[in-house]
Amino acid sequence: MLALGASCSNWAHHTRIGCIILELGTSYSDFGDQIRNGCIILELDSSYSNWVHHTRTELIILELGASYSNLAHHTRTGRIILELDSSYSDMGASYSNWVHHTRT
């Protein structure tokens, strides 16, 4: 687990795959096999400018409790991945609704 202020060399050294884990409450081993390069996990209140500056990537994983409007506002992207242990049914919305709102 790394703070947002950690340098690129620090997190790359620890993760080996260019994946950043930030304040998610899960261990690297819980998802290491499922996630590849260019992946980032951030709390919703992390600013867009902060994560894009530190990560140079547009792929974000955010906590499931956030609404789509909050995700879109904070991420400025339609490329959203939900928390790893969640499913579409956990959102209380249909798959078609999710696709409609996220365009992905």
C-alpha positions in Angstrom: 0.0 0.0 0.0 1.4 3.4 -1.0 0.5 7.0 -0.3 -0.3 9.2 -3.3 2.9 11.2 -2.7 5.1 8.1 -3.3 7.5 8.4 -6.2 7.1 6.3 -9.3 10.3 4.5 -8.6 9.1 3.5 -5.2 5.8 2.0 -6.2 7.2 0.4 -9.3 9.8 -1.3 -7.2 7.2 -2.6 -4.7 4.6 -3.7 -7.2 6.7 -5.1 -10.0 3.8 -4.6 -12.5 3.2 -0.9 -12.4 0.1 -1.2 -10.4 -0.7 1.3 -7.6 -2.8 0.4 -4.6 -4.1 3.4 -2.6 -6.2 3.2 0.5 -8.4 0.4 -0.7 -8.4 -1.9 2.2 -7.2 -4.9 0.2 -3.8 -6.6 -0.1 -1.8 -6.8 -3.3 -2.1 -10.6 -3.3 -5.9 -10.3 -3.4 -5.9 -9.0 -6.9 -2.3 -9.2 -8.2 -3.1 -12.1 -10.6 -6.1 -10.3 -12.1 -4.7 -6.8 -12.7 -2.1 -5.9 -15.3 0.1 -2.9 -16.1 -1.4 0.6 -16.1 -3.8 -0.2 -13.3 -4.6 2.2 -10.5 -6.9 1.9 -7.4 -7.8 5.2 -5.7 -10.2 6.5 -3.2 -12.9 8.7 -4.8 -11.7 11.8 -3.0 -8.3 11.7 -4.7 -8.2 14.4 -7.3 -7.9 13.8 -11.0 -4.8 16.0 -11.3 -3.1 14.1 -8.5 -3.5 10.6 -9.8 -2.8 11.5 -13.5 0.3 13.4 -12.4 1.7 10.5 -10.4 0.5 7.6 -12.5 0.4 8.7 -16.1 -2.5 6.4 -16.8 -6.2 6.7 -17.5 -7.3 3.4 -16.1 -8.9 3.7 -12.7 -10.4 1.4 -10.2 -12.7 3.1 -7.7 -14.8 1.9 -4.7 -18.2 0.5 -5.5 -20.1 2.8 -3.2 -19.5 5.9 -5.4 -22.2 7.0 -7.8 -21.6 7.3 -11.6 -21.9 11.1 -11.4 -19.2 11.2 -8.8 -17.0 8.8 -10.8 -17.4 10.8 -14.0 -16.8 14.1 -12.1 -13.6 12.9 -10.5 -12.1 10.8 -13.2 -13.0 12.6 -16.4 -13.1 9.3 -18.2 -15.6 6.6 -19.1 -13.1 3.9 -18.3 -14.1 2.7 -14.9 -13.5 -0.7 -13.2 -15.3 -1.6 -10.0 -13.9 -3.0 -6.8 -12.6 -6.5 -7.5 -15.0 -8.5 -5.3 -18.1 -6.7 -6.7 -20.5 -7.8 -9.4 -22.9 -5.9 -11.6 -25.8 -7.1 -9.4 -24.2 -5.5 -6.3 -24.9 -2.1 -7.9 -28.6 -2.5 -7.8 -28.7 -1.7 -11.5 -28.9 -3.9 -14.6 -25.9 -4.5 -16.8 -27.6 -2.6 -19.6 -27.9 0.5 -17.3 -24.3 0.3 -16.4 -23.2 0.1 -20.0 -25.5 3.0 -20.9 -24.0 5.2 -18.1 -20.4 4.3 -18.5 -20.2 3.7 -22.3 -18.0 0.7 -21.5 
